[in-house]
Amino acid sequence: MRIAMPILAGAILALAPGGNGPSKMNISVVRGYLDRMGARYVPHPKSEHTLVVTRAVNDRADSVDLYVDLRQDNTLVLTAYAKGKGGYFSLSRAASREKMLRRLLAANHYGFATFFVDEQEDVGVRFTFTTEDGVGFESFRVAATELLRIADEYSPILEDYMRKN
């Protein structure tokens, strides 16, 4: 089941119908896509090309923040950070950094998206579109939804690697 869902998501992205075809990507298009999804978002305080969606209703995570970043290098980067009891899952709070990094690497082998550790040592999961030919709504919706699901699903796994108070 863990393997089947990312494969299904990838197949849906590859076979997304042309009716919702690619649009020239700009922040207005991204806002329109999020509006169509019924997502509530705010602009990122440090970047006019980044929107932040916070989802508080999850199965496992306390909340998940989805950053939608339209970059100058013709990419649209979706990044999700799950929050547990102590905030974002962070390598700096890991009981064993090595074990946690090995687990993330193993997850990347099977994943639709890629786990990573950012400059602040927070653990996130990311999916990147190239935007030269635009990104269709259905592909965007599936990727965003799947990324939120993955971040939520991995929350208890990541929680197991955090130091206990």
HULIN-V321161 format. One line per field, one symbol per residue. ss: DSSP state (~ for helix, > for strand, _ for the rest). psi: psi as a letter, one per 20 degrees, with the letter a starting at -180 (. if undefined). A space follows every 10 residues. Layout:
ss=???
psi=???
//
This chain:
ss=_~~~~~~~~~ ~~~~___~~~ __>___~~~~ ~~~~~~~___ >>>>__>>>> >>>>>_____ __>>>>>>>> >___>>>>>> >>>>__>>_> ~~~>__~~~~ ~~~~~~~~~~ ___>>>>___ _>>>>>>>>> ____>_~~~~ ~~~~~~~~~~ ~~~_~~~~~~ ~>___
psi=ghhhghgggg ggghjpqihk rqqpprhhgg ggghghikqp rqqpiipijp qpppoiorhg qgrppopooo qiklqopppp pqpbhkbqpq hijphogggg hhggghhhhi qhrpqrpahj jqprpqppqq jhjrpqghgg ggggghgggg gghighghhh iqqq.
//
